[in-house]
Amino acid sequence: MWHGMDGWGWGWTWGIGMVHGLLWWIFVILGIVLLVRLLARGGGSGAVPPSPPPVPAETALDILKKRYARGEIDKAEFEEKRRDLQA
């Protein structure tokens, strides 16, 4: 009575039911994990990214050194302007 249709009775149905139930719980657990990760990340794409660290202000002497390094001014002009800035 329990094994009708050459063994494809209750055993086959219970096997499919268990697979279906297992898949259901896998999807539920994956959904919870994804939701937790999304919330921990700050809400997804609507979150504001962190701002970069502030860049220190460039001094006049730094600009003068860069101009000298690029060859825009010669050594005499560099020394003259450096003395003016340090005075």
N, CA, C and O atoms as a Maestro MAE file, in Angstrom:
{
 s_m_m2io_version
 :::
 2.0.0
}

f_m_ct {
 s_m_title
 :::
 protein
 m_atom[348] {
  # First column is atom index #
  i_m_mmod_type
  r_m_x_coord
  r_m_y_coord
  r_m_z_coord
  i_m_residue_number
  s_m_chain_name
  s_m_pdb_residue_name
  s_m_pdb_atom_name
  i_m_atomic_number
  :::
  1 25 0.802 -1.184 0.000 1 A "MET " " N  " 7
  2 3 0.000 0.000 0.000 1 A "MET " " CA " 6
  3 2 0.857 1.266 0.000 1 A "MET " " C  " 6
  4 15 0.507 2.236 -0.671 1 A "MET " " O  " 8
  5 25 1.969 1.280 0.734 2 A "TRP " " N  " 7
  6 3 2.817 2.461 0.785 2 A "TRP " " CA " 6
  7 2 3.776 2.555 -0.398 2 A "TRP " " C  " 6
  8 15 4.288 3.632 -0.701 2 A "TRP " " O  " 8
  9 25 4.015 1.444 -1.059 3 A "HIS " " N  " 7
  10 3 4.985 1.448 -2.149 3 A "HIS " " CA " 6
  11 2 4.299 1.186 -3.477 3 A "HIS " " C  " 6
  12 15 4.679 0.268 -4.204 3 A "HIS " " O  " 8
  13 25 3.320 1.961 -3.789 4 A "GLY " " N  " 7
  14 3 2.617 1.779 -5.046 4 A "GLY " " CA " 6
  15 2 3.436 2.312 -6.215 4 A "GLY " " C  " 6
  16 15 4.380 3.074 -6.005 4 A "GLY " " O  " 8
  17 25 3.104 1.938 -7.404 5 A "MET " " N  " 7
  18 3 3.722 2.383 -8.637 5 A "MET " " CA " 6
  19 2 5.225 2.099 -8.661 5 A "MET " " C  " 6
  20 15 6.025 2.988 -8.953 5 A "MET " " O  " 8
  21 25 5.600 0.862 -8.356 6 A "ASP " " N  " 7
  22 3 6.990 0.393 -8.444 6 A "ASP " " CA " 6
  23 2 7.966 1.213 -7.595 6 A "ASP " " C  " 6
  24 15 9.068 1.512 -8.056 6 A "ASP " " O  " 8
  25 25 7.600 1.574 -6.397 7 A "GLY " " N  " 7
  26 3 8.515 2.283 -5.502 7 A "GLY " " CA " 6
  27 2 8.502 3.790 -5.650 7 A "GLY " " C  " 6
  28 15 9.267 4.472 -4.969 7 A "GLY " " O  " 8
  29 25 7.659 4.334 -6.516 8 A "TRP " " N  " 7
  30 3 7.610 5.782 -6.698 8 A "TRP " " CA " 6
  31 2 6.446 6.399 -5.942 8 A "TRP " " C  " 6
  32 15 5.834 7.361 -6.407 8 A "TRP " " O  " 8
  33 25 6.146 5.852 -4.794 9 A "GLY " " N  " 7
  34 3 5.014 6.359 -4.025 9 A "GLY " " CA " 6
  35 2 5.444 7.432 -3.041 9 A "GLY " " C  " 6
  36 15 5.955 8.480 -3.436 9 A "GLY " " O  " 8
  37 25 5.240 7.170 -1.777 10 A "TRP " " N  " 7
  38 3 5.512 8.160 -0.732 10 A "TRP " " CA " 6
  39 2 6.984 8.549 -0.655 10 A "TRP " " C  " 6
  40 15 7.298 9.713 -0.409 10 A "TRP " " O  " 8
  41 25 7.869 7.618 -0.856 11 A "GLY " " N  " 7
  42 3 9.299 7.914 -0.756 11 A "GLY " " CA " 6
  43 2 9.722 9.011 -1.718 11 A "GLY " " C  " 6
  44 15 10.477 9.907 -1.341 11 A "GLY " " O  " 8
  45 25 9.246 8.952 -2.956 12 A "TRP " " N  " 7
  46 3 9.608 9.962 -3.950 12 A "TRP " " CA " 6
  47 2 9.012 11.312 -3.584 12 A "TRP " " C  " 6
  48 15 9.672 12.340 -3.734 12 A "TRP " " O  " 8
  49 25 7.787 11.322 -3.111 13 A "THR " " N  " 7
  50 3 7.127 12.561 -2.729 13 A "THR " " CA " 6
  51 2 7.824 13.200 -1.542 13 A "THR " " C  " 6
  52 15 8.027 14.414 -1.524 13 A "THR " " O  " 8
  53 25 8.191 12.402 -0.554 14 A "TRP " " N  " 7
  54 3 8.887 12.948 0.610 14 A "TRP " " CA " 6
  55 2 10.255 13.484 0.211 14 A "TRP " " C  " 6
  56 15 10.710 14.482 0.768 14 A "TRP " " O  " 8
  57 25 10.906 12.849 -0.729 15 A "GLY " " N  " 7
  58 3 12.214 13.331 -1.180 15 A "GLY " " CA " 6
  59 2 12.105 14.697 -1.832 15 A "GLY " " C  " 6
  60 15 12.908 15.583 -1.537 15 A "GLY " " O  " 8
  61 25 11.134 14.887 -2.709 16 A "ILE " " N  " 7
  62 3 10.925 16.178 -3.359 16 A "ILE " " CA " 6
  63 2 10.514 17.223 -2.320 16 A "ILE " " C  " 6
  64 15 10.969 18.366 -2.369 16 A "ILE " " O  " 8
  65 25 9.665 16.831 -1.394 17 A "GLY " " N  " 7
  66 3 9.232 17.762 -0.350 17 A "GLY " " CA " 6
  67 2 10.389 18.219 0.516 17 A "GLY " " C  " 6
  68 15 10.459 19.389 0.891 17 A "GLY " " O  " 8
  69 25 11.302 17.304 0.842 18 A "MET " " N  " 7
  70 3 12.449 17.675 1.660 18 A "MET " " CA " 6
  71 2 13.389 18.599 0.889 18 A "MET " " C  " 6
  72 15 13.924 19.550 1.459 18 A "MET " " O  " 8
  73 25 13.593 18.330 -0.396 19 A "VAL " " N  " 7
  74 3 14.444 19.192 -1.219 19 A "VAL " " CA " 6
  75 2 13.818 20.586 -1.321 19 A "VAL " " C  " 6
  76 15 14.508 21.600 -1.209 19 A "VAL " " O  " 8
  77 25 12.507 20.617 -1.534 20 A "HIS " " N  " 7
  78 3 11.815 21.900 -1.619 20 A "HIS " " CA " 6
  79 2 11.942 22.660 -0.301 20 A "HIS " " C  " 6
  80 15 12.223 23.859 -0.308 20 A "HIS " " O  " 8
  81 25 11.743 21.991 0.812 21 A "GLY " " N  " 7
  82 3 11.872 22.636 2.120 21 A "GLY " " CA " 6
  83 2 13.290 23.122 2.379 21 A "GLY " " C  " 6
  84 15 13.492 24.203 2.933 21 A "GLY " " O  " 8
  85 25 14.272 22.320 1.976 22 A "LEU " " N  " 7
  86 3 15.669 22.705 2.152 22 A "LEU " " CA " 6
  87 2 15.998 23.942 1.314 22 A "LEU " " C  " 6
  88 15 16.648 24.870 1.796 22 A "LEU " " O  " 8
  89 25 15.551 23.951 0.067 23 A "LEU " " N  " 7
  90 3 15.777 25.116 -0.793 23 A "LEU " " CA " 6
  91 2 15.100 26.360 -0.217 23 A "LEU " " C  " 6
  92 15 15.661 27.455 -0.260 23 A "LEU " " O  " 8
  93 25 13.895 26.186 0.319 24 A "TRP " " N  " 7
  94 3 13.186 27.301 0.924 24 A "TRP " " CA " 6
  95 2 14.011 27.915 2.048 24 A "TRP " " C  " 6
  96 15 14.159 29.136 2.105 24 A "TRP " " O  " 8
  97 25 14.550 27.088 2.945 25 A "TRP " " N  " 7
  98 3 15.340 27.610 4.066 25 A "TRP " " CA " 6
  99 2 16.654 28.213 3.599 25 A "TRP " " C  " 6
  100 15 17.133 29.182 4.189 25 A "TRP " " O  " 8
  101 25 17.238 27.661 2.560 26 A "ILE " " N  " 7
  102 3 18.466 28.254 2.011 26 A "ILE " " CA " 6
  103 2 18.183 29.655 1.494 26 A "ILE " " C  " 6
  104 15 18.956 30.574 1.764 26 A "ILE " " O  " 8
  105 25 17.093 29.840 0.759 27 A "PHE " " N  " 7
  106 3 16.732 31.169 0.255 27 A "PHE " " CA " 6
  107 2 16.415 32.141 1.383 27 A "PHE " " C  " 6
  108 15 16.776 33.315 1.308 27 A "PHE " " O  " 8
  109 25 15.745 31.663 2.423 28 A "VAL " " N  " 7
  110 3 15.423 32.528 3.561 28 A "VAL " " CA " 6
  111 2 16.706 32.982 4.253 28 A "VAL " " C  " 6
  112 15 16.854 34.162 4.571 28 A "VAL " " O  " 8
  113 25 17.628 32.057 4.485 29 A "ILE " " N  " 7
  114 3 18.887 32.393 5.163 29 A "ILE " " CA " 6
  115 2 19.723 33.329 4.300 29 A "ILE " " C  " 6
  116 15 20.292 34.291 4.814 29 A "ILE " " O  " 8
  117 25 19.808 33.063 2.993 30 A "LEU " " N  " 7
  118 3 20.557 33.950 2.098 30 A "LEU " " CA " 6
  119 2 19.945 35.352 2.069 30 A "LEU " " C  " 6
  120 15 20.669 36.347 2.036 30 A "LEU " " O  " 8
  121 25 18.639 35.428 2.081 31 A "GLY " " N  " 7
  122 3 17.980 36.727 2.109 31 A "GLY " " CA " 6
  123 2 18.311 37.505 3.368 31 A "GLY " " C  " 6
  124 15 18.552 38.711 3.309 31 A "GLY " " O  " 8
  125 25 18.323 36.831 4.501 32 A "ILE " " N  " 7
  126 3 18.660 37.487 5.764 32 A "ILE " " CA " 6
  127 2 20.108 37.957 5.749 32 A "ILE " " C  " 6
  128 15 20.404 39.072 6.177 32 A "ILE " " O  " 8
  129 25 21.018 37.106 5.254 33 A "VAL " " N  " 7
  130 3 22.437 37.472 5.190 33 A "VAL " " CA " 6
  131 2 22.630 38.690 4.281 33 A "VAL " " C  " 6
  132 15 23.355 39.618 4.640 33 A "VAL " " O  " 8
  133 25 21.993 38.695 3.117 34 A "LEU " " N  " 7
  134 3 22.122 39.829 2.206 34 A "LEU " " CA " 6
  135 2 21.550 41.104 2.808 34 A "LEU " " C  " 6
  136 15 22.125 42.179 2.642 34 A "LEU " " O  " 8
  137 25 20.436 40.996 3.499 35 A "LEU " " N  " 7
  138 3 19.829 42.158 4.139 35 A "LEU " " CA " 6
  139 2 20.737 42.722 5.225 35 A "LEU " " C  " 6
  140 15 20.898 43.938 5.326 35 A "LEU " " O  " 8
  141 25 21.326 41.858 6.032 36 A "VAL " " N  " 7
  142 3 22.231 42.305 7.091 36 A "VAL " " CA " 6
  143 2 23.457 42.983 6.487 36 A "VAL " " C  " 6
  144 15 23.893 44.025 6.978 36 A "VAL " " O  " 8
  145 25 24.016 42.401 5.424 37 A "ARG " " N  " 7
  146 3 25.197 43.004 4.779 37 A "ARG " " CA " 6
  147 2 24.850 44.357 4.169 37 A "ARG " " C  " 6
  148 15 25.650 45.290 4.244 37 A "ARG " " O  " 8
  149 25 23.682 44.475 3.573 38 A "LEU " " N  " 7
  150 3 23.263 45.735 2.970 38 A "LEU " " CA " 6
  151 2 23.089 46.812 4.039 38 A "LEU " " C  " 6
  152 15 23.508 47.953 3.846 38 A "LEU " " O  " 8
  153 25 22.478 46.456 5.154 39 A "LEU " " N  " 7
  154 3 22.277 47.419 6.224 39 A "LEU " " CA " 6
  155 2 23.588 47.787 6.907 39 A "LEU " " C  " 6
  156 15 23.768 48.933 7.318 39 A "LEU " " O  " 8
  157 25 24.501 46.839 7.034 40 A "ALA " " N  " 7
  158 3 25.790 47.107 7.667 40 A "ALA " " CA " 6
  159 2 26.652 48.010 6.796 40 A "ALA " " C  " 6
  160 15 27.501 48.739 7.309 40 A "ALA " " O  " 8
  161 25 26.441 47.969 5.487 41 A "ARG " " N  " 7
  162 3 27.228 48.776 4.566 41 A "ARG " " CA " 6
  163 2 26.728 50.205 4.511 41 A "ARG " " C  " 6
  164 15 27.395 51.053 3.917 41 A "ARG " " O  " 8
  165 25 25.628 50.496 5.081 42 A "GLY " " N  " 7
  166 3 25.135 51.861 5.121 42 A "GLY " " CA " 6
  167 2 23.989 52.114 4.177 42 A "GLY " " C  " 6
  168 15 23.741 53.271 3.837 42 A "GLY " " O  " 8
  169 25 23.292 51.121 3.743 43 A "GLY " " N  " 7
  170 3 22.111 51.333 2.932 43 A "GLY " " CA " 6
  171 2 22.323 51.216 1.442 43 A "GLY " " C  " 6
  172 15 21.408 51.524 0.678 43 A "GLY " " O  " 8
  173 25 23.469 50.793 1.000 44 A "GLY " " N  " 7
  174 3 23.671 50.575 -0.429 44 A "GLY " " CA " 6
  175 2 24.128 51.804 -1.171 44 A "GLY " " C  " 6
  176 15 24.938 52.576 -0.658 44 A "GLY " " O  " 8
  177 25 23.615 51.999 -2.386 45 A "SER " " N  " 7
  178 3 24.110 53.049 -3.265 45 A "SER " " CA " 6
  179 2 23.710 54.442 -2.812 45 A "SER " " C  " 6
  180 15 24.287 55.415 -3.299 45 A "SER " " O  " 8
  181 25 22.760 54.587 -1.914 46 A "GLY " " N  " 7
  182 3 22.345 55.900 -1.449 46 A "GLY " " CA " 6
  183 2 23.277 56.474 -0.386 46 A "GLY " " C  " 6
  184 15 23.134 57.632 0.004 46 A "GLY " " O  " 8
  185 25 24.225 55.673 0.080 47 A "ALA " " N  " 7
  186 3 25.124 56.130 1.125 47 A "ALA " " CA " 6
  187 2 26.161 57.105 0.557 47 A "ALA " " C  " 6
  188 15 26.594 56.974 -0.588 47 A "ALA " " O  " 8
  189 25 26.543 58.067 1.368 48 A "VAL " " N  " 7
  190 3 27.550 59.047 0.964 48 A "VAL " " CA " 6
  191 2 28.924 58.462 1.251 48 A "VAL " " C  " 6
  192 15 29.197 58.050 2.378 48 A "VAL " " O  " 8
  193 25 29.799 58.420 0.236 49 A "PRO " " N  " 7
  194 3 31.144 57.871 0.482 49 A "PRO " " CA " 6
  195 2 31.938 58.787 1.397 49 A "PRO " " C  " 6
  196 15 31.680 59.990 1.440 49 A "PRO " " O  " 8
  197 25 32.892 58.242 2.123 50 A "PRO " " N  " 7
  198 3 33.689 59.092 3.016 50 A "PRO " " CA " 6
  199 2 34.514 60.082 2.214 50 A "PRO " " C  " 6
  200 15 34.977 59.778 1.115 50 A "PRO " " O  " 8
  201 25 34.692 61.270 2.776 51 A "SER " " N  " 7
  202 3 35.455 62.297 2.073 51 A "SER " " CA " 6
  203 2 36.950 62.011 2.189 51 A "SER " " C  " 6
  204 15 37.397 61.438 3.182 51 A "SER " " O  " 8
  205 25 37.718 62.405 1.185 52 A "PRO " " N  " 7
  206 3 39.164 62.174 1.243 52 A "PRO " " CA " 6
  207 2 39.797 63.045 2.322 52 A "PRO " " C  " 6
  208 15 39.229 64.064 2.711 52 A "PRO " " O  " 8
  209 25 40.964 62.650 2.803 53 A "PRO " " N  " 7
  210 3 41.611 63.464 3.834 53 A "PRO " " CA " 6
  211 2 41.962 64.836 3.281 53 A "PRO " " C  " 6
  212 15 42.233 64.968 2.088 53 A "PRO " " O  " 8
  213 25 41.962 65.853 4.123 54 A "PRO " " N  " 7
  214 3 42.250 67.210 3.639 54 A "PRO " " CA " 6
  215 2 43.688 67.316 3.137 54 A "PRO " " C  " 6
  216 15 44.608 66.733 3.710 54 A "PRO " " O  " 8
  217 25 43.857 68.061 2.073 55 A "VAL " " N  " 7
  218 3 45.182 68.290 1.497 55 A "VAL " " CA " 6
  219 2 45.766 69.526 2.158 55 A "VAL " " C  " 6
  220 15 45.110 70.567 2.207 55 A "VAL " " O  " 8
  221 25 46.999 69.429 2.672 56 A "PRO " " N  " 7
  222 3 47.579 70.607 3.309 56 A "PRO " " CA " 6
  223 2 47.743 71.743 2.302 56 A "PRO " " C  " 6
  224 15 48.032 71.513 1.128 56 A "PRO " " O  " 8
  225 25 47.554 72.953 2.776 57 A "ALA " " N  " 7
  226 3 47.651 74.122 1.908 57 A "ALA " " CA " 6
  227 2 49.089 74.283 1.417 57 A "ALA " " C  " 6
  228 15 50.047 74.080 2.163 57 A "ALA " " O  " 8
  229 25 49.208 74.650 0.157 58 A "GLU " " N  " 7
  230 3 50.517 74.844 -0.443 58 A "GLU " " CA " 6
  231 2 50.997 76.265 -0.129 58 A "GLU " " C  " 6
  232 15 50.280 77.237 -0.368 58 A "GLU " " O  " 8
  233 25 52.186 76.370 0.397 59 A "THR " " N  " 7
  234 3 52.723 77.683 0.753 59 A "THR " " CA " 6
  235 2 53.337 78.351 -0.472 59 A "THR " " C  " 6
  236 15 53.558 77.717 -1.504 59 A "THR " " O  " 8
  237 25 53.603 79.634 -0.333 60 A "ALA " " N  " 7
  238 3 54.227 80.384 -1.430 60 A "ALA " " CA " 6
  239 2 55.625 79.850 -1.718 60 A "ALA " " C  " 6
  240 15 56.058 79.818 -2.869 60 A "ALA " " O  " 8
  241 25 56.320 79.436 -0.679 61 A "LEU " " N  " 7
  242 3 57.661 78.883 -0.875 61 A "LEU " " CA " 6
  243 2 57.600 77.567 -1.648 61 A "LEU " " C  " 6
  244 15 58.472 77.292 -2.473 61 A "LEU " " O  " 8
  245 25 56.569 76.747 -1.384 62 A "ASP " " N  " 7
  246 3 56.393 75.502 -2.135 62 A "ASP " " CA " 6
  247 2 56.179 75.795 -3.621 62 A "ASP " " C  " 6
  248 15 56.751 75.126 -4.481 62 A "ASP " " O  " 8
  249 25 55.361 76.788 -3.911 63 A "ILE " " N  " 7
  250 3 55.099 77.155 -5.302 63 A "ILE " " CA " 6
  251 2 56.377 77.661 -5.961 63 A "ILE " " C  " 6
  252 15 56.663 77.334 -7.113 63 A "ILE " " O  " 8
  253 25 57.137 78.455 -5.226 64 A "LEU " " N  " 7
  254 3 58.398 78.981 -5.759 64 A "LEU " " CA " 6
  255 2 59.373 77.846 -6.069 64 A "LEU " " C  " 6
  256 15 60.035 77.859 -7.107 64 A "LEU " " O  " 8
  257 25 59.460 76.872 -5.173 65 A "LYS " " N  " 7
  258 3 60.351 75.722 -5.394 65 A "LYS " " CA " 6
  259 2 59.921 74.935 -6.630 65 A "LYS " " C  " 6
  260 15 60.768 74.488 -7.404 65 A "LYS " " O  " 8
  261 25 58.629 74.764 -6.819 66 A "LYS " " N  " 7
  262 3 58.133 74.030 -7.999 66 A "LYS " " CA " 6
  263 2 58.456 74.786 -9.283 66 A "LYS " " C  " 6
  264 15 58.847 74.182 -10.282 66 A "LYS " " O  " 8
  265 25 58.292 76.105 -9.258 67 A "ARG " " N  " 7
  266 3 58.607 76.910 -10.453 67 A "ARG " " CA " 6
  267 2 60.094 76.791 -10.789 67 A "ARG " " C  " 6
  268 15 60.460 76.688 -11.960 67 A "ARG " " O  " 8
  269 25 60.942 76.803 -9.772 68 A "TYR " " N  " 7
  270 3 62.386 76.666 -9.991 68 A "TYR " " CA " 6
  271 2 62.707 75.272 -10.528 68 A "TYR " " C  " 6
  272 15 63.537 75.121 -11.425 68 A "TYR " " O  " 8
  273 25 62.046 74.258 -9.976 69 A "ALA " " N  " 7
  274 3 62.279 72.880 -10.425 69 A "ALA " " CA " 6
  275 2 61.829 72.680 -11.868 69 A "ALA " " C  " 6
  276 15 62.454 71.911 -12.599 69 A "ALA " " O  " 8
  277 25 60.765 73.349 -12.293 70 A "ARG " " N  " 7
  278 3 60.296 73.235 -13.676 70 A "ARG " " CA " 6
  279 2 61.120 74.079 -14.638 70 A "ARG " " C  " 6
  280 15 60.972 73.948 -15.853 70 A "ARG " " O  " 8
  281 25 61.975 74.930 -14.121 71 A "GLY " " N  " 7
  282 3 62.815 75.762 -14.970 71 A "GLY " " CA " 6
  283 2 62.148 77.051 -15.401 71 A "GLY " " C  " 6
  284 15 62.614 77.700 -16.338 71 A "GLY " " O  " 8
  285 25 61.076 77.433 -14.744 72 A "GLU " " N  " 7
  286 3 60.383 78.674 -15.100 72 A "GLU " " CA " 6
  287 2 61.172 79.905 -14.656 72 A "GLU " " C  " 6
  288 15 61.079 80.965 -15.276 72 A "GLU " " O  " 8
  289 25 61.943 79.760 -13.587 73 A "ILE " " N  " 7
  290 3 62.775 80.870 -13.101 73 A "ILE " " CA " 6
  291 2 64.196 80.353 -12.896 73 A "ILE " " C  " 6
  292 15 64.412 79.157 -12.695 73 A "ILE " " O  " 8
  293 25 65.170 81.279 -12.948 74 A "ASP " " N  " 7
  294 3 66.564 80.859 -12.756 74 A "ASP " " CA " 6
  295 2 66.927 80.961 -11.280 74 A "ASP " " C  " 6
  296 15 66.115 81.385 -10.458 74 A "ASP " " O  " 8
  297 25 68.175 80.563 -10.950 75 A "LYS " " N  " 7
  298 3 68.605 80.516 -9.563 75 A "LYS " " CA " 6
  299 2 68.612 81.897 -8.923 75 A "LYS " " C  " 6
  300 15 68.212 82.038 -7.767 75 A "LYS " " O  " 8
  301 25 69.055 82.910 -9.642 76 A "ALA " " N  " 7
  302 3 69.108 84.261 -9.077 76 A "ALA " " CA " 6
  303 2 67.703 84.753 -8.716 76 A "ALA " " C  " 6
  304 15 67.498 85.317 -7.640 76 A "ALA " " O  " 8
  305 25 66.743 84.540 -9.612 77 A "GLU " " N  " 7
  306 3 65.363 84.967 -9.335 77 A "GLU " " CA " 6
  307 2 64.771 84.172 -8.179 77 A "GLU " " C  " 6
  308 15 64.040 84.711 -7.348 77 A "GLU " " O  " 8
  309 25 65.104 82.855 -8.135 78 A "PHE " " N  " 7
  310 3 64.627 82.016 -7.038 78 A "PHE " " CA " 6
  311 2 65.141 82.541 -5.705 78 A "PHE " " C  " 6
  312 15 64.367 82.696 -4.760 78 A "PHE " " O  " 8
  313 25 66.449 82.819 -5.618 79 A "GLU " " N  " 7
  314 3 67.040 83.299 -4.366 79 A "GLU " " CA " 6
  315 2 66.442 84.651 -3.954 79 A "GLU " " C  " 6
  316 15 66.175 84.889 -2.776 79 A "GLU " " O  " 8
  317 25 66.240 85.522 -4.931 80 A "GLU " " N  " 7
  318 3 65.668 86.843 -4.633 80 A "GLU " " CA " 6
  319 2 64.257 86.712 -4.060 80 A "GLU " " C  " 6
  320 15 63.927 87.337 -3.052 80 A "GLU " " O  " 8
  321 25 63.434 85.900 -4.708 81 A "LYS " " N  " 7
  322 3 62.049 85.736 -4.260 81 A "LYS " " CA " 6
  323 2 61.986 84.988 -2.919 81 A "LYS " " C  " 6
  324 15 61.128 85.271 -2.083 81 A "LYS " " O  " 8
  325 25 62.899 84.037 -2.727 82 A "ARG " " N  " 7
  326 3 62.938 83.306 -1.460 82 A "ARG " " CA " 6
  327 2 63.262 84.252 -0.305 82 A "ARG " " C  " 6
  328 15 62.654 84.172 0.762 82 A "ARG " " O  " 8
  329 25 64.243 85.162 -0.531 83 A "ARG " " N  " 7
  330 3 64.586 86.148 0.507 83 A "ARG " " CA " 6
  331 2 63.393 87.067 0.795 83 A "ARG " " C  " 6
  332 15 63.132 87.419 1.946 83 A "ARG " " O  " 8
  333 25 62.676 87.449 -0.266 84 A "ASP " " N  " 7
  334 3 61.489 88.287 -0.074 84 A "ASP " " CA " 6
  335 2 60.418 87.590 0.754 84 A "ASP " " C  " 6
  336 15 59.774 88.206 1.603 84 A "ASP " " O  " 8
  337 25 60.237 86.302 0.497 85 A "LEU " " N  " 7
  338 3 59.212 85.547 1.244 85 A "LEU " " CA " 6
  339 2 59.603 85.323 2.691 85 A "LEU " " C  " 6
  340 15 58.739 85.307 3.568 85 A "LEU " " O  " 8
  341 25 60.877 85.152 2.953 86 A "GLN " " N  " 7
  342 3 61.327 84.883 4.317 86 A "GLN " " CA " 6
  343 2 61.476 86.162 5.134 86 A "GLN " " C  " 6
  344 15 61.653 86.091 6.350 86 A "GLN " " O  " 8
  345 25 61.411 87.287 4.516 87 A "ALA " " N  " 7
  346 3 61.588 88.566 5.228 87 A "ALA " " CA " 6
  347 2 60.307 88.978 5.939 87 A "ALA " " C  " 6
  348 15 60.269 90.024 6.587 87 A "ALA " " O  " 8
  :::
 }
 m_bond[347] {
  # First column is bond index #
  i_m_from
  i_m_to
  i_m_order
  :::
  1 1 2 1
  2 2 3 1
  3 3 4 2
  4 3 5 1
  5 5 6 1
  6 6 7 1
  7 7 8 2
  8 7 9 1
  9 9 10 1
  10 10 11 1
  11 11 12 2
  12 11 13 1
  13 13 14 1
  14 14 15 1
  15 15 16 2
  16 15 17 1
  17 17 18 1
  18 18 19 1
  19 19 20 2
  20 19 21 1
  21 21 22 1
  22 22 23 1
  23 23 24 2
  24 23 25 1
  25 25 26 1
  26 26 27 1
  27 27 28 2
  28 27 29 1
  29 29 30 1
  30 30 31 1
  31 31 32 2
  32 31 33 1
  33 33 34 1
  34 34 35 1
  35 35 36 2
  36 35 37 1
  37 37 38 1
  38 38 39 1
  39 39 40 2
  40 39 41 1
  41 41 42 1
  42 42 43 1
  43 43 44 2
  44 43 45 1
  45 45 46 1
  46 46 47 1
  47 47 48 2
  48 47 49 1
  49 49 50 1
  50 50 51 1
  51 51 52 2
  52 51 53 1
  53 53 54 1
  54 54 55 1
  55 55 56 2
  56 55 57 1
  57 57 58 1
  58 58 59 1
  59 59 60 2
  60 59 61 1
  61 61 62 1
  62 62 63 1
  63 63 64 2
  64 63 65 1
  65 65 66 1
  66 66 67 1
  67 67 68 2
  68 67 69 1
  69 69 70 1
  70 70 71 1
  71 71 72 2
  72 71 73 1
  73 73 74 1
  74 74 75 1
  75 75 76 2
  76 75 77 1
  77 77 78 1
  78 78 79 1
  79 79 80 2
  80 79 81 1
  81 81 82 1
  82 82 83 1
  83 83 84 2
  84 83 85 1
  85 85 86 1
  86 86 87 1
  87 87 88 2
  88 87 89 1
  89 89 90 1
  90 90 91 1
  91 91 92 2
  92 91 93 1
  93 93 94 1
  94 94 95 1
  95 95 96 2
  96 95 97 1
  97 97 98 1
  98 98 99 1
  99 99 100 2
  100 99 101 1
  101 101 102 1
  102 102 103 1
  103 103 104 2
  104 103 105 1
  105 105 106 1
  106 106 107 1
  107 107 108 2
  108 107 109 1
  109 109 110 1
  110 110 111 1
  111 111 112 2
  112 111 113 1
  113 113 114 1
  114 114 115 1
  115 115 116 2
  116 115 117 1
  117 117 118 1
  118 118 119 1
  119 119 120 2
  120 119 121 1
  121 121 122 1
  122 122 123 1
  123 123 124 2
  124 123 125 1
  125 125 126 1
  126 126 127 1
  127 127 128 2
  128 127 129 1
  129 129 130 1
  130 130 131 1
  131 131 132 2
  132 131 133 1
  133 133 134 1
  134 134 135 1
  135 135 136 2
  136 135 137 1
  137 137 138 1
  138 138 139 1
  139 139 140 2
  140 139 141 1
  141 141 142 1
  142 142 143 1
  143 143 144 2
  144 143 145 1
  145 145 146 1
  146 146 147 1
  147 147 148 2
  148 147 149 1
  149 149 150 1
  150 150 151 1
  151 151 152 2
  152 151 153 1
  153 153 154 1
  154 154 155 1
  155 155 156 2
  156 155 157 1
  157 157 158 1
  158 158 159 1
  159 159 160 2
  160 159 161 1
  161 161 162 1
  162 162 163 1
  163 163 164 2
  164 163 165 1
  165 165 166 1
  166 166 167 1
  167 167 168 2
  168 167 169 1
  169 169 170 1
  170 170 171 1
  171 171 172 2
  172 171 173 1
  173 173 174 1
  174 174 175 1
  175 175 176 2
  176 175 177 1
  177 177 178 1
  178 178 179 1
  179 179 180 2
  180 179 181 1
  181 181 182 1
  182 182 183 1
  183 183 184 2
  184 183 185 1
  185 185 186 1
  186 186 187 1
  187 187 188 2
  188 187 189 1
  189 189 190 1
  190 190 191 1
  191 191 192 2
  192 191 193 1
  193 193 194 1
  194 194 195 1
  195 195 196 2
  196 195 197 1
  197 197 198 1
  198 198 199 1
  199 199 200 2
  200 199 201 1
  201 201 202 1
  202 202 203 1
  203 203 204 2
  204 203 205 1
  205 205 206 1
  206 206 207 1
  207 207 208 2
  208 207 209 1
  209 209 210 1
  210 210 211 1
  211 211 212 2
  212 211 213 1
  213 213 214 1
  214 214 215 1
  215 215 216 2
  216 215 217 1
  217 217 218 1
  218 218 219 1
  219 219 220 2
  220 219 221 1
  221 221 222 1
  222 222 223 1
  223 223 224 2
  224 223 225 1
  225 225 226 1
  226 226 227 1
  227 227 228 2
  228 227 229 1
  229 229 230 1
  230 230 231 1
  231 231 232 2
  232 231 233 1
  233 233 234 1
  234 234 235 1
  235 235 236 2
  236 235 237 1
  237 237 238 1
  238 238 239 1
  239 239 240 2
  240 239 241 1
  241 241 242 1
  242 242 243 1
  243 243 244 2
  244 243 245 1
  245 245 246 1
  246 246 247 1
  247 247 248 2
  248 247 249 1
  249 249 250 1
  250 250 251 1
  251 251 252 2
  252 251 253 1
  253 253 254 1
  254 254 255 1
  255 255 256 2
  256 255 257 1
  257 257 258 1
  258 258 259 1
  259 259 260 2
  260 259 261 1
  261 261 262 1
  262 262 263 1
  263 263 264 2
  264 263 265 1
  265 265 266 1
  266 266 267 1
  267 267 268 2
  268 267 269 1
  269 269 270 1
  270 270 271 1
  271 271 272 2
  272 271 273 1
  273 273 274 1
  274 274 275 1
  275 275 276 2
  276 275 277 1
  277 277 278 1
  278 278 279 1
  279 279 280 2
  280 279 281 1
  281 281 282 1
  282 282 283 1
  283 283 284 2
  284 283 285 1
  285 285 286 1
  286 286 287 1
  287 287 288 2
  288 287 289 1
  289 289 290 1
  290 290 291 1
  291 291 292 2
  292 291 293 1
  293 293 294 1
  294 294 295 1
  295 295 296 2
  296 295 297 1
  297 297 298 1
  298 298 299 1
  299 299 300 2
  300 299 301 1
  301 301 302 1
  302 302 303 1
  303 303 304 2
  304 303 305 1
  305 305 306 1
  306 306 307 1
  307 307 308 2
  308 307 309 1
  309 309 310 1
  310 310 311 1
  311 311 312 2
  312 311 313 1
  313 313 314 1
  314 314 315 1
  315 315 316 2
  316 315 317 1
  317 317 318 1
  318 318 319 1
  319 319 320 2
  320 319 321 1
  321 321 322 1
  322 322 323 1
  323 323 324 2
  324 323 325 1
  325 325 326 1
  326 326 327 1
  327 327 328 2
  328 327 329 1
  329 329 330 1
  330 330 331 1
  331 331 332 2
  332 331 333 1
  333 333 334 1
  334 334 335 1
  335 335 336 2
  336 335 337 1
  337 337 338 1
  338 338 339 1
  339 339 340 2
  340 339 341 1
  341 341 342 1
  342 342 343 1
  343 343 344 2
  344 343 345 1
  345 345 346 1
  346 346 347 1
  347 347 348 2
  :::
 }
}
